[in-house]
Amino acid sequence: MDAQAPVSAQSNEPKPKPTRARKPKPTSNATGKRSLNLSISVETYERLSIHAMRMTGGNISDLVERLAVENLREFHLTRTSTRAPGDRE
């Protein structure tokens, strides 16, 4: 049987790099806004673009934000830690 040589503390093998903790991605940019990707038809995009220029003098993002603020209800979602007696999983 071959005996293994003792491992030297000063080995020439490169040491593995320590793993870094990942930074969480920011949820919004510096202006407090979030981005949204929509898939819409070419015709719809053209109509939105025309209305945005006429109504707001801006872009589609300004128009969509204005329509959402004026026409959509505000919802607040909360998470409860306990279930009601009749709730199922």
PAZAPA-4460 file (N, C-alpha, C; in steps of 0.05 Angstrom, whole numbers, plus 32768, in hexadecimal, padded with zeros to 4 digits):
% residues 89
    n_x    n_y    n_z   ca_x   ca_y   ca_z    c_x    c_y    c_z   seq   type   mol
   8011   7FE8   8000   8000   8000   8000   8011   8019   8000     1      M     A
   8008   802D   7FF1   8016   8046   7FF0   800C   8058   8006     2      D     A
   801E   8064   8014   8016   8078   8028   8014   8093   801B     3      A     A
   8000   80A3   8023   7FFD   80BD   8017   800F   80D1   8026     4      Q     A
   801A   80E3   8017   802B   80F8   8023   801A   810C   8031     5      A     A
   8024   8117   8047   8014   812B   8056   8010   8144   8045     6      P     A
   7FF8   8150   8047   7FF1   8167   8038   7FFD   8180   8045     7      V     A
   800C   818F   8036   8019   81A7   8040   8005   81BE   8041     8      S     A
   8008   81CF   8055   7FF6   81E6   8058   7FFD   81FB   8044     9      A     A
   8015   81FA   8038   801D   820D   8024   801C   8201   8008    10      Q     A
   8006   81F7   8001   8002   81EA   7FE7   8002   81FE   7FD1    11      S     A
   800B   81F6   7FB9   800B   8208   7FA2   7FF0   8209   7F94    12      N     A
   7FDC   81FA   7F9D   7FC2   81FA   7F90   7FB3   8214   7F97    13      E     A
   7FA5   821F   7F84   7F97   8238   7F89   7F7F   8233   7F9C    14      P     A
   7F7B   8245   7FAE   7F65   8243   7FC1   7F4B   824B   7FB3    15      K     A
   7F35   823D   7FBA   7F1B   8245   7FAD   7F13   8260   7FB8    16      P     A
   7F06   8270   7FA7   7EFD   828A   7FAF   7EE5   8287   7FC2    17      K     A
   7EE3   8297   7FD6   7ECC   8296   7FE8   7EB3   82A0   7FD9    18      P     A
   7E9D   8294   7FDF   7E84   829C   7FD2   7E7A   82B6   7FDE    19      T     A
   7E70   82C8   7FCD   7E66   82E1   7FD6   7E48   82E0   7FDA    20      R     A
   7E3E   82EF   7FED   7E21   82F1   7FF1   7E16   8301   7FDA    21      A     A
   7E00   82F8   7FCF   7DF3   8307   7FB9   7DE4   831E   7FC3    22      R     A
   7DE6   8334   7FB5   7DD7   834C   7FBD   7DBB   834A   7FB1    23      K     A
   7DA6   8350   7FC0   7D8C   834F   7FB4   7D89   8365   7F9F    24      P     A
   7D79   835E   7F8A   7D74   8372   7F75   7D62   8388   7F80    25      K     A
   7D67   83A0   7F78   7D55   83B6   7F81   7D3A   83B2   7F74    26      P     A
   7D25   83B9   7F84   7D0A   83B5   7F7A   7D00   83CD   7F69    27      T     A
   7D0E   83E4   7F6C   7D07   83FB   7F5C   7D1F   840C   7F57    28      S     A
   7D1D   841D   7F44   7D34   842E   7F3E   7D34   8447   7F4F    29      N     A
   7D45   8459   7F4B   7D48   8471   7F5C   7D2F   8483   7F5C    30      A     A
   7D1F   8481   7F47   7D07   8492   7F46   7CEF   8486   7F54    31      T     A
   7CF2   846E   7F5E   7CDC   8460   7F6B   7CC9   8453   7F58    32      G     A
   7CD1   844F   7F40   7CC0   8442   7F2C   7CCB   8426   7F25    33      K     A
   7CBA   8415   7F1C   7CC1   83FA   7F13   7CBB   83F8   7EF6    34      R     A
   7CCA   83E5   7EE9   7CC5   83E1   7ECD   7CB0   83CB   7EC9    35      S     A
   7CA3   83CC   7EB1   7C8F   83B9   7EAB   7C91   83B2   7E8D    36      L     A
   7C91   8399   7E87   7C92   8390   7E6B   7C77   8386   7E63    37      N     A
   7C6C   8391   7E4D   7C52   8389   7E43   7C55   837E   7E27    38      L     A
   7C45   836A   7E21   7C44   8360   7E05   7C29   8368   7DFA    39      S     A
   7C2A   837B   7DE7   7C12   8384   7DDA   7C16   8384   7DBC    40      I     A
   7BFF   8385   7DAE   7C01   8384   7D91   7C0C   839F   7D86    41      S     A
   7C15   839E   7D6D   7C20   83B6   7D60   7C0C   83CC   7D5F    42      V     A
   7BF3   83C4   7D58   7BDD   83D8   7D56   7BD8   83E6   7D71    43      E     A
   7BD8   83D6   7D86   7BD3   83E1   7DA1   7BEA   83F4   7DA9    44      T     A
   7C02   83EC   7DA3   7C19   83FC   7DA9   7C17   8417   7D9A    45      Y     A
   7C10   8416   7D81   7C0D   842F   7D72   7BF7   8441   7D7D    46      E     A
   7BE0   8435   7D85   7BCB   8445   7D91   7BD4   8451   7DAC    47      R     A
   7BE2   8442   7DBC   7BEC   844C   7DD6   7BFF   8463   7DD1    48      L     A
   7C11   8460   7DBD   7C24   8474   7DB7   7C17   848E   7DAF    49      S     A
   7C03   848C   7D9E   7BF5   84A4   7D94   7BE7   84B2   7DAC    50      I     A
   7BD8   84A2   7DBC   7BCA   84AE   7DD3   7BDD   84BA   7DE7    51      H     A
   7BF4   84AD   7DEB   7C08   84B8   7DFE   7C12   84D3   7DF5    52      A     A
   7C17   84D6   7DDB   7C21   84F0   7DD1   7C0B   8505   7DD3    53      M     A
   7BF2   84FE   7DCC   7BDD   8511   7DCC   7BD4   8518   7DE8    54      R     A
   7BD0   8504   7DFA   7BC4   8509   7E14   7BD8   8514   7E28    55      M     A
   7BF0   8509   7E28   7C03   8511   7E3D   7C1B   851F   7E32    56      T     A
   7C1F   851F   7E18   7C37   852B   7E0D   7C50   851C   7E14    57      G     A
   7C4C   8503   7E1E   7C62   84F2   7E27   7C63   84D8   7E18    58      G     A
   7C6B   84C4   7E27   7C6E   84A9   7E1A   7C59   8496   7E25    59      N     A
   7C5B   847D   7E1C   7C47   8469   7E24   7C48   8464   7E42    60      I     A
   7C5F   8464   7E4D   7C62   845F   7E6A   7C52   8474   7E7A    61      S     A
   7C55   848D   7E72   7C46   84A2   7E80   7C28   849E   7E7E    62      D     A
   7C1F   8496   7E66   7C02   8492   7E61   7BF8   847A   7E72    63      L     A
   7C06   8464   7E72   7BFE   844D   7E81   7BFD   8453   7E9F    64      V     A
   7C11   8461   7EA9   7C11   8469   7EC5   7BFA   847B   7ECC    65      E     A
   7BF4   848E   7EBB   7BDE   84A0   7EC0   7BC3   8491   7EC0    66      R     A
   7BBF   847F   7EAC   7BA6   8470   7EAB   7BA3   845E   7EC4    67      L     A
   7BB9   8452   7ECD   7BB8   8441   7EE4   7BB1   8451   7EFD    68      A     A
   7BBD   8468   7F00   7BB7   8479   7F18   7B9A   8483   7F18    69      V     A
   7B90   848A   7F00   7B75   8495   7EFF   7B5F   8480   7F00    70      E     A
   7B65   8468   7EF6   7B4F   8455   7EF2   7B50   843B   7F02    71      N     A
   7B66   8435   7F0E   7B69   841C   7F1C   7B68   8420   7F3A    72      L     A
   7B5A   840D   7F48   7B59   840E   7F65   7B74   8407   7F71    73      R     A
   7B78   8411   7F89   7B91   840B   7F97   7B8C   83F3   7FA9    74      E     A
   7B9D   83E0   7FA8   7B9B   83C8   7FB9   7BB2   83C6   7FCB    75      F     A
   7BAD   83BD   7FE3   7BC3   83B8   7FF6   7BC2   839A   7FFE    76      H     A
   7BD7   838C   7FF8   7BD8   8370   7FFF   7BE7   836C   8019    77      L     A
   7BDC   835C   802A   7BE9   8356   8043   7BEB   8338   8046    78      T     A
   7BFF   832F   8054   7C03   8313   8059   7BFE   830D   8076    79      R     A
   7BEC   82FB   807B   7BE6   82F4   8097   7BF5   82DA   809E    80      T     A
   7BFE   82D9   80B7   7C0D   82C2   80C0   7BFC   82AB   80CA    81      S     A
   7BE3   82B0   80CF   7BD1   829B   80D9   7BBA   8298   80C5    82      T     A
   7BAE   8280   80C5   7B98   827B   80B3   7B7E   827E   80C2    83      R     A
   7B69   8285   80B3   7B4F   8285   80BF   7B45   8269   80C4    84      A     A
   7B33   8264   80D6   7B2A   8249   80DD   7B20   8239   80C5    85      P     A
   7B13   8245   80B1   7B07   8237   809B   7B19   8234   8083    86      G     A
   7B31   8240   8084   7B43   823F   806C   7B4F   8224   8068    87      D     A
   7B52   821D   804E   7B60   8204   8047   7B7C   820A   803D    88      R     A
   7B8C   81F5   803A   7BA6   81F9   802F   7BA5   81F8   8011    89      E     A
***
